[in-house]
């Protein structure tokens, strides 16, 4: 998300002498969508560090836009990641339902495979290779950075898939798939199961 979208309206993010946001009925906190290693690599801190910082800043009483703005402006977190850290915090503190985001619902799945990162990236970027495990004919790769990431327009013309790739050493690599803008919790559950099965098949195909 462009940084400008985070700060369209200037609002104070240091004065939060207001009632805490109503917590959801979740029985337990929702785990962050990415590992500590991944978030630290991109933002400089682990989830627990960010959650402690946001607690101290009074984020329990902030709106989502205020949390994101605080992370972006005060802590210099990159645009996409300040949104992700804000959402993960809200879920962990019971301020947001499972998979719920500001633009619908979002799910993620990850898989670590015993293949070089170039091989894993090609399984997504090459049409013929992708068709072996992902039977979708009308998806569109909008942007791609070789062996790093890609953004995919999904076949429903409404939802977006973000894919990130990470080297794990010794010929291993990891892929993290995040499907955004899903309309409701039911679709989120369905797509989480779908991506789990797709990545399992991919692992079978690429296994030595």
Secondary structure, DSSP 8 states (H G I E B T S, - for coil): --HHHHTSS---SS---S--------SS----SS-HHHHHHHHSS-HHHHHHHHHHTTGGGS-HHHHHHHHHHTS---HHHHHHHHHHHHHHTTSS-TTEETTEEEEEEEEEESS-HHHHHHHHHSHHHHHTT---SS-EEEEEETTTEEEEE-TTSS-EEEEEEEEEETTEEEEEEEEEEESSHHHHHHHHHHHHHHHHHHHHHH--
